[in-house]
Amino acid sequence: MRRLKIKKAVLLILITTISIILVLLFGDRKISVIALPPPLDVPEEILRTEIIVEARSPIDGKSLTAAEYAQLQAQLKTRLYPPKLDPKVREAVFLLRLRKILKTLFPFVDF
């Protein structure tokens, strides 16, 4: 029993000594910071102030100049109402939406 206690004490002292030596050897090193962005990366603050001179059309995705994009945006804003749908199509869409809601509320009923 006494021998076991001595072994445990020696092992504890050995582990403590090795840990202290490792901390003293490797704990004082200057480690370069990896979390910084690369030096060639442009900061976000500069990118926010950048003027965009090219744009894409929201309709078909073609490249537009800034003037063409502004003109297209003005044209899209002048349309006050979406085009009218056929009443039969509107009714079909309404019924499909109603069916979807009813299926969610009553999943056991087959519509």
PyMOL commands that set and color helices and strands:
alter all, ss='L'
color gray80, all
select helices_A, chain A and resi 2-26+44-48+66-78+87-105
alter helices_A, ss='H'
color red, helices_A
select strands_A, chain A and resi 54-56+63-65
alter strands_A, ss='S'
color yellow, strands_A
deselect
rebuild
show_as cartoon
